[in-house]
């Protein structure tokens, strides 16, 4: 690896850490939203079991290997799974389709897929 490539990696590292911190905050917020939906829709089992797995997986991977492209892709998949959990908890109303499309756009913007 050349010195120029190493300098570029050192320059991008704080930026990638900021991105993963922002994604972590968004994912935890979505999990808390799922707990709020569980209170209204009486879907505690799904919110606690699936929500913890969906939110905890990327957070654990980010702790083990921070700032990699794979982590950002895992966060994108977690956003999709969390939105699917919310649609399931709300018994599939059509207005959640807009939220799915917004999260898909966020995944494309942050992950570069």
Number of C-alpha atoms within 10 A of each C-alpha: 5 6 8 9 10 11 10 10 12 11 11 13 14 12 12 17 15 13 15 22 16 11 21 18 13 15 23 17 13 18 25 14 15 26 21 15 17 19 12 12 12 13 17 18 10 17 25 15 10 17 25 13 14 24 22 17 15 24 23 12 15 21 11 10 11 18 20 14 13 15 21 22 18 19 27 25 17 21 24 19 17 25 22 16 20 25 19 13 21 17 10 13 10 10 9 15 14 10 15 19 13 12 18 16 13 15 22 13 11 16 16 10 8
